[in-house]
Amino acid sequence: GHGSWDDPDFKERYTERIFDRVEKFAPGFKASILHKDVLSPLDLERVFGLHQGQLSHGALSLHQLYFMRPAPKYNHRSPIAGLYTCGAGSHPGGGVMGVAGRNCAGVLLSDLGKRRL
């Protein structure tokens, strides 16, 4: 059902629903959990300042994937000469730690006429 991340009971029900789904495919999963600390999107916004709990600096929608992140013509470059982007809002997004920085370094080296990483 519908609910609010402000409601601790909703967050608990949602967590249990996810755990039940995993348990279906990995029997014994729930019994293996010793402790849990569940962070909802609202918690991520309140604790870490992530707008709407979004880890990737915005939704990962089709028009913002791969080389089109954050916009098609930039690819780690920005509209400001010499300013490059390497955070979660850049390809490949916030779920692959460090890769956006490595990719950005390669683009920067290429722009400087240096050999890529």
N, C-alpha and C positions, 0 to 999 in steps of 0.2 A: 504494500500500500504506500500511499504518499505520506510524507512527514517532513520534519525539519531537522537539519543538523544541529540546531539549538537544543533539540530534545534528546537527552541521553538515552532514553528508551528506544528511540528510533535508530540511533547509532548502534546500539547493542543488537537490535533486531537485524539491521543491515549486515553487521559483522557476522552474526550467526548464519544468515542466509548465504553469505560468501563461503564461510567455513563448511557449511553443509554441502555446497556445490563441490568444493575441493574434496571433501570426504567421500563423495560419490565415486570419484575417480582415483582417489588415493586413500583406501580404507586405513584407519588408524591415525589419520592426520590430526583430527580433533583431540584425540587422547595424547598426542605428542606435544601439545601446546602447554608450556609451563606457565607463561605469563603473556599478556598482550597489552599493547598500548596502541590504540586505534586513533589515527588522526584523520578527521574528516576534512573535506575542502575548507569548511569554515575554520577548523583548527589551524590549518596551514596558512590561511589568511591572517588569523589573529596572532599566531605565534611567530611566523616567519615573514609576514607582510606580503605574501603571494596573493595578488589580486584574484579573488574567487577561488583560491587554492590551486591556481593553475601553475604547474611546474614548468611548462614550456613557454612561458611569456605569451600565451595566447593559444587558442585552440589549434590543434593539428588537423586542419581541414585540407581537402584535396588541392585547393589553390595555393597552399603554403607548404607543400612537401618537397623534399629533396632540394634541388638547386633553386627552387622558388621560395625558400625560406630565408629571410622574412618577406622578400618580394622577388619576382622573377629575374630582374636584371642585376641584382646586387651580389649574390654569392659571396658572402662575408665582407663585401665592400659596403660602403654607405654612400649617401649622396654628398658627404663631406670628404673632400680629397684627403687621403692619408688616415682616415678613420675607418677601422675595421671592426666587425662584430664577431664575437666568439662565445657568446653566452647561450642559454637555453633557447633563445629566440632564433638562433641560427641553426642551419642544418648540422646534425640530424635531430636536434631538439634536446630537451632536458633529460631524456631517459638514457642517454649513452654518455656517461661521464668522461669528460676530457676530449672527446672526439671533435667537438666543435672548435675547440682551441687548436688542436692539431691541424684540422682542415684550414682554419684561418691562417695559421702560420705558413702553410703551403701556398696559399693564395698570396700572402704578403711577400714571401720569398720570390714567387713567380713575378709579381709586379716589380720587384727590385732587380729582376733579371738574374736571380740566383737559382741554383738547382733546388728542386723541391725536396721535401723531407723523404 
